[in-house]
Amino acid sequence: MLQVVVKTQEIVAMQIRYQIIIYWCEQRQRYIAEVPELPDCEAGGRTYQEALSQAEQSIRQWIEAARAFRQPIPEPLGRLLPT
């Protein structure tokens, strides 16, 4: 149990370095935040800031689950979209 708590603290303390793409979805009437480097990692919110906050939480949970199931965690690649 202590080992899981330590890993959770590491996740909370880590900096989010994955790209987060946020856009308005007219159909859902909310902002959607996608994390392309982490499969199925996305979040939403009524405001841009809420979507960003939820995405950061989703990233932490995604990494925590990957660790729990001993799955590989992709390294952040940096900017994915062309300028």
KEPA-288459 format. One line per field, with one value per residue (C-alpha): chain; x, y, z. Coordinates in nm, 3 decimals, padded with zeros to 5 digits. Example, Ala and Ser with C-alpha at 12.3 -4.5 7.8 and 13.67 -1.06 7.14 Angstrom:
BEGIN
chain: [A|A];
xx: [01.230|01.367];
yy: [-00.450|-00.106];
zz: [00.780|00.714];
//
This chain:
BEGIN
chain: [A|A|A|A|A|A|A|A|A|A|A|A|A|A|A|A|A|A|A|A|A|A|A|A|A|A|A|A|A|A|A|A|A|A|A|A|A|A|A|A|A|A|A|A|A|A|A|A|A|A|A|A|A|A|A|A|A|A|A|A|A|A|A|A|A|A|A|A|A|A|A|A|A|A|A|A|A|A|A|A|A|A|A];
xx: [00.000|00.278|00.436|00.116|00.094|00.452|00.381|00.066|00.267|00.523|00.246|00.093|00.433|00.537|00.513|00.270|00.478|00.234|00.067|-00.295|-00.523|-00.829|-01.120|-01.486|-01.734|-02.062|-02.242|-02.145|-02.153|-01.822|-01.448|-01.276|-00.914|-00.731|-00.386|-00.274|00.033|-00.172|-00.435|-00.793|-00.680|-00.922|-01.134|-01.388|-01.515|-01.757|-01.465|-01.123|-00.956|-01.179|-01.099|-00.726|-00.746|-00.945|-00.694|-00.405|-00.593|-00.665|-00.295|-00.205|-00.472|-00.363|-00.003|-00.109|-00.317|-00.035|00.205|-00.045|-00.083|00.290|00.223|00.471|00.434|00.520|00.779|00.641|00.734|00.687|00.511|00.314|00.128|00.307|00.339];
yy: [00.000|00.246|00.187|00.291|00.609|00.703|00.654|00.864|01.144|01.126|01.162|01.460|01.630|01.570|01.839|01.780|01.773|01.607|01.813|01.895|02.003|02.196|02.287|02.384|02.108|02.254|01.918|01.866|02.237|02.214|02.232|01.904|01.843|01.559|01.419|01.261|01.089|00.889|00.665|00.741|01.020|01.309|01.532|01.809|02.115|02.404|02.646|02.632|02.634|02.353|02.139|02.199|02.111|01.794|01.696|01.731|01.507|01.257|01.244|01.166|00.895|00.748|00.721|00.579|00.308|00.226|00.183|-00.033|-00.265|-00.251|-00.094|00.129|00.503|00.704|00.978|01.322|01.408|01.781|01.974|01.742|01.994|02.185|02.561];
zz: [00.000|00.083|-00.258|-00.437|-00.228|-00.318|-00.689|-00.661|-00.499|-00.780|-01.037|-00.858|-00.832|-01.193|-01.454|-01.738|-02.055|-02.290|-02.558|-02.478|-02.762|-02.648|-02.874|-02.848|-02.936|-03.054|-03.027|-02.662|-02.577|-02.392|-02.439|-02.519|-02.423|-02.599|-02.520|-02.849|-02.705|-02.453|-02.616|-02.507|-02.274|-02.299|-02.078|-02.103|-01.925|-01.943|-01.963|-02.127|-01.785|-01.656|-01.963|-01.910|-01.540|-01.616|-01.887|-01.641|-01.397|-01.677|-01.765|-01.403|-01.385|-01.720|-01.599|-01.263|-01.437|-01.679|-01.388|-01.197|-01.497|-01.581|-01.920|-02.103|-02.057|-02.367|-02.331|-02.412|-02.771|-02.748|-03.019|-03.248|-03.462|-03.739|-03.701];
//
